[in-house]
Amino acid sequence: MTPKDIFTKNLPEALTKKGDDVTKVNAIYQFDITGDNGGKWWVDATKSGGDVGEGDNEGAKCTITMIDTDFVDMVTGKLNGQMAFMTGKLKVKGDMSLAMKLGSILGM
């Protein structure tokens, strides 16, 4: 599994299933994933079922930066998000309170 798989297949399906629950977060996230399988994606949790896209989103209030392997490990449950942050594997720019809600977005 790669970050691209997560952002183009897994995450859109998971957000669609969550429906209106996605809007409880009410924010746009930017993900800057580094490494061989890296890239830039955004997740819009301001509308029912959310939206996911590739590239930059100027409306993002929280930017998450991680290396590709750590990101996949975090999404698949092998790496705890708080531990990743504490050890510098997950970097947050912007609204830190939104980073705390990340689990409800990525918890597929």
Backbone bond lengths (Angstrom), bond angles and torsions (degrees), N, CA, C in turn:
res aa  C-N    CA-C-N  psi(-1)  N-CA   C-N-CA  omega(-1)  CA-C   N-CA-C  phi
1 M - - - 1.447 - - 1.535 108.16 -
2 T 1.327 115.34 138.39 1.459 121.62 178.91 1.535 109.57 -120.05
3 P 1.335 117.51 164.41 1.469 118.46 174.72 1.527 112.47 -55.60
4 K 1.333 117.16 -37.00 1.463 119.95 179.48 1.529 110.46 -61.83
5 D 1.331 117.47 -41.71 1.469 120.98 176.47 1.528 110.30 -58.31
6 I 1.326 115.43 -43.72 1.465 120.32 -177.94 1.523 110.61 -63.48
7 F 1.344 116.96 -47.28 1.463 120.80 -175.40 1.529 113.73 -77.44
8 T 1.324 118.24 -25.67 1.468 118.86 -177.78 1.528 113.61 -99.30
9 K 1.332 117.84 -21.90 1.465 119.97 -177.06 1.535 112.19 -120.33
10 N 1.319 116.02 -64.75 1.463 121.25 -171.34 1.527 113.30 -64.03
11 L 1.329 117.11 -51.61 1.455 120.89 -174.32 1.530 113.30 -66.16
12 P 1.332 119.66 -45.15 1.476 118.14 177.72 1.529 112.77 -58.48
13 E 1.335 116.89 -40.43 1.467 120.42 178.38 1.527 110.93 -63.91
14 A 1.334 116.54 -43.91 1.461 121.17 -178.80 1.527 111.09 -64.79
15 L 1.322 117.26 -41.66 1.465 120.79 179.90 1.518 111.65 -66.53
16 T 1.322 116.54 -39.46 1.464 120.89 178.62 1.530 110.15 -61.04
17 K 1.328 116.75 -41.91 1.467 120.95 179.29 1.530 111.59 -64.74
18 K 1.334 117.02 -31.39 1.468 120.69 -179.20 1.523 112.40 -76.48
19 G 1.318 117.83 -19.93 1.457 122.19 175.38 1.513 113.93 54.61
20 D 1.342 115.79 -125.65 1.470 121.75 -177.13 1.527 113.57 -67.13
21 D 1.335 117.91 -20.85 1.466 120.28 179.45 1.527 111.60 -60.64
22 V 1.320 117.04 -26.69 1.470 121.63 179.52 1.528 110.55 -61.18
23 T 1.320 117.16 -35.71 1.467 120.54 -175.04 1.528 112.99 -69.66
24 K 1.322 118.02 -12.76 1.467 120.18 176.98 1.526 111.37 -62.49
25 V 1.320 117.40 -27.90 1.461 122.17 178.08 1.531 109.47 -75.94
26 N 1.333 116.76 -41.90 1.459 123.82 174.83 1.534 113.44 52.17
27 A 1.335 115.99 53.69 1.462 120.53 179.49 1.518 110.24 -156.16
28 I 1.323 114.55 162.10 1.461 121.70 174.08 1.525 107.46 -110.66
29 Y 1.330 115.84 130.65 1.456 122.80 178.79 1.524 110.09 -107.66
30 Q 1.314 116.06 142.53 1.454 122.63 171.81 1.522 107.26 -109.32
31 F 1.323 116.89 133.38 1.461 121.72 177.09 1.513 108.96 -117.52
32 D 1.330 115.86 120.40 1.458 122.49 175.05 1.521 106.68 -109.89
33 I 1.321 115.24 101.68 1.458 121.54 -175.88 1.529 108.16 -102.15
34 T 1.331 115.43 123.18 1.459 120.72 -179.01 1.530 109.93 -98.16
35 G 1.303 117.08 174.84 1.460 121.71 179.02 1.518 111.17 101.68
36 D 1.316 115.83 179.19 1.470 121.98 -175.87 1.523 113.59 -59.47
37 N 1.325 117.34 -33.21 1.469 121.62 -179.40 1.525 111.41 -107.44
38 G 1.313 116.14 25.51 1.455 121.00 -176.86 1.518 113.94 -78.82
39 G 1.304 114.57 -177.48 1.452 122.49 179.68 1.516 108.99 163.92
40 K 1.310 115.59 -174.74 1.465 121.23 178.28 1.518 109.04 -120.84
41 W 1.329 114.12 131.54 1.455 121.38 177.93 1.524 108.40 -139.88
42 W 1.322 115.66 161.93 1.465 120.69 175.26 1.521 109.06 -133.85
43 V 1.324 114.44 153.78 1.460 121.66 177.74 1.521 107.51 -127.89
44 D 1.326 116.01 123.17 1.463 122.48 179.68 1.525 108.56 -101.46
45 A 1.329 115.67 109.44 1.463 121.14 179.78 1.525 110.07 -107.66
46 T 1.340 116.55 37.27 1.465 120.30 179.19 1.522 111.94 -104.40
47 K 1.336 117.17 -5.90 1.460 119.69 -179.48 1.520 110.75 -134.72
48 S 1.291 116.13 156.29 1.456 122.72 -178.06 1.531 110.91 -53.57
49 G 1.306 116.32 128.78 1.461 121.13 179.72 1.510 113.64 80.86
50 G 1.333 117.36 -6.66 1.455 121.59 177.37 1.519 113.59 61.37
51 D 1.303 114.99 -177.69 1.457 122.54 178.07 1.523 107.11 -153.37
52 V 1.315 116.56 146.31 1.458 122.18 -179.64 1.517 107.86 -132.43
53 G 1.332 116.47 137.74 1.454 119.64 178.80 1.511 111.29 -146.31
54 E 1.327 114.84 166.45 1.452 120.98 179.46 1.520 109.79 -99.60
55 G 1.335 116.03 146.51 1.458 120.60 179.02 1.519 111.23 104.44
56 D 1.335 114.78 -157.77 1.465 121.29 -179.48 1.519 110.70 -99.55
57 N 1.327 116.05 146.88 1.458 121.76 173.97 1.525 107.24 -124.14
58 E 1.313 116.42 113.06 1.460 121.92 -176.85 1.525 113.32 -63.59
59 G 1.332 117.48 -19.51 1.461 121.36 -179.13 1.519 114.30 -85.36
60 A 1.329 117.74 -0.30 1.462 121.26 -177.26 1.525 111.36 -65.19
61 K 1.332 115.17 134.37 1.461 121.03 179.12 1.518 111.94 -102.77
62 C 1.332 116.50 -7.23 1.455 121.47 -178.69 1.532 108.40 -146.76
63 T 1.321 116.79 126.09 1.463 121.55 178.35 1.515 109.24 -113.40
64 I 1.322 115.08 128.12 1.453 123.20 179.29 1.523 108.08 -108.78
65 T 1.328 116.38 127.42 1.461 121.14 177.59 1.524 108.59 -120.09
66 M 1.344 115.33 127.69 1.467 122.03 179.83 1.522 108.91 -150.61
67 I 1.331 116.14 158.37 1.456 120.76 170.43 1.534 107.52 -78.67
68 D 1.311 116.27 149.73 1.468 121.76 -173.19 1.527 114.16 -53.91
69 T 1.321 118.15 -45.07 1.466 120.50 -176.43 1.530 111.44 -66.86
70 D 1.332 117.16 -39.02 1.466 120.09 178.20 1.527 111.15 -68.05
71 F 1.330 116.78 -37.15 1.461 120.19 178.57 1.530 110.67 -62.38
72 V 1.319 116.36 -46.95 1.474 120.49 179.06 1.528 109.71 -61.66
73 D 1.323 116.96 -42.91 1.472 120.08 178.66 1.528 111.24 -61.63
74 M 1.326 117.34 -38.95 1.464 120.49 -179.64 1.537 110.69 -67.51
75 V 1.308 116.59 -44.79 1.465 120.26 -178.45 1.526 111.47 -66.67
76 T 1.322 117.00 -33.72 1.471 120.31 -178.62 1.526 112.85 -88.29
77 G 1.347 116.91 1.94 1.448 120.45 175.04 1.520 115.31 88.67
78 K 1.319 118.56 4.52 1.465 121.31 179.85 1.527 112.08 -82.89
79 L 1.348 116.45 -18.40 1.458 121.73 -179.74 1.519 108.78 -130.31
80 N 1.313 116.12 124.43 1.456 121.81 178.49 1.528 109.38 -72.64
81 G 1.332 116.77 132.10 1.460 121.56 -177.97 1.512 113.44 -60.14
82 Q 1.335 117.67 -42.23 1.463 120.44 179.06 1.520 111.28 -65.99
83 M 1.325 116.45 -39.00 1.456 120.37 178.25 1.528 110.06 -67.42
84 A 1.314 116.17 -38.36 1.468 119.94 177.83 1.527 110.47 -61.65
85 F 1.322 116.42 -41.03 1.461 120.46 178.44 1.525 111.01 -66.06
86 M 1.328 116.64 -46.22 1.470 121.72 -177.16 1.530 112.24 -63.56
87 T 1.331 116.54 -29.94 1.464 120.04 -177.97 1.536 112.25 -97.11
88 G 1.333 117.06 5.12 1.464 120.68 176.94 1.513 115.26 82.76
89 K 1.320 117.40 7.69 1.466 120.37 179.22 1.527 111.82 -80.47
90 L 1.327 116.64 -20.65 1.460 122.93 177.92 1.531 106.58 -123.72
91 K 1.323 114.74 121.10 1.465 119.72 179.63 1.526 108.78 -111.94
92 V 1.330 115.66 139.11 1.461 121.49 -177.54 1.519 109.07 -120.16
93 K 1.328 114.75 132.90 1.456 121.14 173.60 1.525 106.88 -124.93
94 G 1.317 116.41 130.80 1.462 119.56 -179.17 1.514 111.04 106.92
95 D 1.321 115.87 -143.94 1.459 123.27 -173.58 1.531 111.60 -74.00
96 M 1.317 115.84 105.57 1.467 121.80 -178.17 1.528 111.87 -63.99
97 S 1.331 118.10 -32.63 1.467 119.60 179.81 1.525 111.10 -63.73
98 L 1.332 117.29 -29.74 1.464 120.18 176.77 1.521 111.07 -71.05
99 A 1.320 116.50 -33.53 1.467 119.73 177.38 1.527 110.02 -62.13
100 M 1.322 116.75 -33.02 1.461 120.45 179.60 1.539 111.21 -67.21
101 K 1.320 117.14 -24.13 1.458 121.94 -179.76 1.531 112.22 -89.70
102 L 1.317 116.11 0.34 1.456 121.09 -174.68 1.524 113.02 -58.83
103 G 1.319 116.53 -34.15 1.464 120.05 -179.38 1.519 112.49 -59.43
104 S 1.333 117.21 -34.04 1.464 119.29 -179.93 1.527 111.35 -72.53
105 I 1.322 116.74 -20.62 1.464 121.01 176.94 1.517 110.26 -86.23
106 L 1.324 117.15 -48.60 1.466 121.63 -175.64 1.507 113.50 -86.17
107 G 1.320 117.73 -14.10 1.465 120.63 -179.94 1.510 110.78 -69.26
108 M 1.314 115.52 84.16 1.457 120.43 -174.70 1.514 109.76 -86.34
